[in-house]
Amino acid sequence: MADAVVDTVASVPVAVIGAGPAGLMLAHRLARAGVETVVVDTRTRREIETTQRAGILEADAARDLVETGVSDRILRDGHEHEGTELRFGGRAHRVHFKALVGASVWLYPQTDVFIDLADARERDGGTVHFGVKDTEVLDVTTGAPRVRYTAADGTRHEIRARYVVGADGSRSMCRDLVPEDRRVRYGKEYPFAWFGILAEAPPSASELVYAHSEHGFALISRRTETVQRMYFQCSPGESVDAWPDDRVWETLQARVAGEDGFRLNEGPVLDKTVLRFRSFVQEPMRWGSMVLAGDAAHTVPPTGARGLNLALHDVKILAEVLPRALGAAGEAALDDYQPRAMRRVWRAQNFSHWMTGLLHTAPGDSPFDLRRRLGELDNVVATRAGRAYLAEQYTGWPVDSQG
Ligand code: PHB
């Protein structure tokens, strides 16, 4: 393939693999800094738009979407949440982020973040090729890396760049370009998965509800006034075919039930998916002329809603260092990237892992494990320090925080 004849050759300073929020936000930020990009993705725009992902943005990330001129739709269609609810032992416990740490989060689905970014690229004349095939990234250990791909119409193209950014998600092929003996992969698999649904029903609660019960975890989120997003813990091998709507609702209701009589508003289930998850980090985040960003370098379980926020933090740093690396500072400007990004990544890895363990029941948990977990949950909600810890981690840390 590498030697095949191509139909066109284009030159840009930065080629980006992956048109998810990380890739598109990077392209948007670089354009503002006067750096041109070409972004390619194997998925079609429609595929990305219709793949359900998480929905919580840190306040800083929400503000960045508005202030960098992506869109202010989040201010109209998003919802600012000043807290969240933990349910366990059949009772609700609110954690009031704003009162505890002065911060809030925004409920705004990742699919909407993507739509805003894709529209902004189109509006600003940025180049994004969706639905490409046979993507190859070549010569990353030189100062002249190339990307080759087949466009949706079958024609073959080459992009010559100074840097390539691998923002190609949790199944990244870019990260495999770092030779095996030069990379370290840290990871953890979990003995459970999430069963996610979209349901046509009115909201059941005004904020997110993270529920723990002896039967396992459930999360009540929302998409719109009429479509709700909910999850419950299931086994990783679960098949959606075994879950008619009645069984889904019975399971969800049992996990949120309590002495306050709380019930979910039910309705037709529009979508059912089993989401497997894991914790993962690859280092280094840079190999020659290629850097990794977002899920390609690190993935977290969705419990703390950190994934998208981490990706946006990576590209905020990259949009600062790449223009310097293209200018007088040269490649050395990239040395900063990994240490600045990774500090937050490991803090988020810890938080996501902690919150997952706090709320889920692992197969084989002993009666001791179950009671200890209730003790931990009680410690979190019954002390100001416990609530503040959760609030601080959930709402995110200052950008590139050293504090
Ligand atoms: C979602 O709305 O899909 C969502 C929200 C919070 C999470 C995970 C997923 O922690």
Residues whose N, C-alpha, C, O or C-beta is under 5 A from the ligand:
A	BS01	PHB	R53 A54 G55 I56 S221 R222 R229 P302 T303 G304 A305
